């Protein structure tokens, strides 16, 4: 009894167990295309083609919320507001920045300086129409303080 199956080359199976006679051939021989002379395709060309993936969409950056303190880092008394307003009524409007410097063995001294604009990390405190900047390095030393103005005779 002889079967009508044929084997594929290199499959290692006997001729009777390989493929049925009505199965399509899976050979890799090239066949010419009738409509285009000189162009050949292999037998796998009839398989469905996979399209390339489209490029990824650009990421949309979300606007980050700005964190604002609920309470001012520095409170300014009415006498200090009046003095700061008189200091700022110069010919060139400037801002006042409060900073801290090391003084002595373990002490700190506060200093005021005029600046044209706020620094990148400066804290802005606005009270009664007066803006005061706090240097980012001095913020932890000044936070929760009260700014006051007083004049008296030197002793």
C-alpha positions in Angstrom: 0.0 0.0 0.0 1.6 3.2 -1.1 0.5 6.6 0.0 0.3 9.5 -2.4 2.0 12.0 0.0 5.3 13.6 -0.9 7.9 14.9 1.6 9.6 18.3 1.7 13.3 18.4 1.3 15.1 18.5 4.7 12.0 17.6 6.8 13.4 14.2 7.7 10.0 12.6 7.3 9.3 9.7 5.0 7.6 10.5 1.8 4.3 9.0 3.0 4.0 11.3 6.1 5.0 14.8 4.8 2.3 16.7 3.0 -0.9 15.8 1.2 -0.9 16.1 -2.5 -3.5 18.9 -2.6 -1.5 21.1 -0.1 0.1 24.3 -1.6 3.7 24.2 -2.2 6.0 26.1 0.2 9.1 26.1 -1.8 11.2 29.2 -1.9 11.7 29.3 -5.6 11.2 32.7 -7.3 8.4 33.2 -9.8 8.3 36.0 -12.3 5.5 38.5 -12.2 3.7 38.6 -15.5 2.8 42.3 -15.5 6.3 43.6 -14.6 9.2 42.2 -16.6 12.4 41.5 -14.7 10.8 41.6 -11.2 10.6 38.4 -9.3 8.9 37.5 -6.0 9.4 34.5 -3.8 6.4 32.3 -2.8 6.1 34.1 0.6 5.3 37.4 -1.1 1.7 36.5 -1.2 1.6 36.5 2.6 0.0 39.6 4.2 2.5 42.4 4.8 2.8 44.1 8.1 2.9 47.9 7.9 5.5 49.8 9.8 4.3 51.4 13.0 3.6 55.1 12.8 6.0 57.4 14.7 5.0 58.1 18.3 3.1 61.2 19.0 5.0 64.0 20.7 4.4 64.2 24.5 2.3 67.1 25.7 3.8 68.7 28.7 1.3 69.4 31.5 1.4 72.7 33.2 2.7 72.2 36.7 0.9 74.0 39.4 2.9 76.6 41.2 3.1 76.0 44.9 2.4 79.1 46.9 2.7 79.6 50.6 -0.6 80.2 52.3 1.0 82.5 54.8 3.6 85.2 54.1 7.2 84.3 55.1 7.6 87.8 56.6 5.1 90.2 58.1 5.8 93.9 57.8 4.5 96.4 60.4 2.8 99.7 59.3 5.9 101.7 60.4 8.1 99.5 58.3 5.7 99.8 55.3 5.8 103.6 55.5 9.7 103.6 55.7 10.0 101.2 52.8 7.6 103.3 50.7 9.8 106.4 51.3 12.9 104.4 50.4 11.3 103.2 47.1 10.2 106.6 46.0 13.5 107.2 44.3 14.2 108.2 40.7 14.7 104.6 39.7 12.1 102.2 41.0 13.9 99.2 42.6 13.1 96.3 44.8 14.5 95.7 48.3 16.0 92.3 49.0 16.6 91.0 52.5 19.6 88.7 53.0 21.6 87.1 55.7 25.3 87.1 56.2 27.5 85.3 58.7 28.7 87.6 61.5 31.0 86.6 64.3 31.3 83.1 65.7 27.8 81.7 65.2 25.7 84.8 64.6 23.9 86.1 61.5 23.3 89.7 60.4 20.5 90.8 58.2 21.2 93.2 55.4 19.1 95.1 52.9 20.1 95.8 49.3 18.5 97.4 46.2 18.0 95.1 43.2 16.5 95.7 39.7 14.6 92.5 39.5 13.8 89.4 41.6 16.2 86.5 41.4 15.2 83.1 40.2 14.6 81.6 43.6 13.8 84.7 45.6 10.6 84.7 47.7 8.4 87.7 47.0 6.4 89.2 50.0 3.8 91.8 49.2 2.0 93.7 51.9 0.2 97.1 51.7 1.6 97.8 48.2 5.2 97.2 49.1 7.2 94.3 47.7 10.1 92.8 49.6 12.3 90.0 48.3 13.8 87.4 50.5 17.0 85.8 49.3 16.5 82.0 48.9 19.6 81.3 51.2 18.1 83.5 53.9 14.5 82.2 53.8 14.9 79.6 56.6 16.4 82.2 58.9 13.8 84.8 58.2 10.6 82.8 57.8 8.0 83.8 60.4 9.8 87.0 61.3 8.3 90.5 61.6 10.0 93.5 60.0 9.7 96.7 61.9 11.3 100.2 61.7 12.4 102.3 64.6 14.6 105.3 65.1 16.3 106.2 68.3 19.5 108.0 69.4 22.7 106.0 69.7 23.8 105.4 73.2 
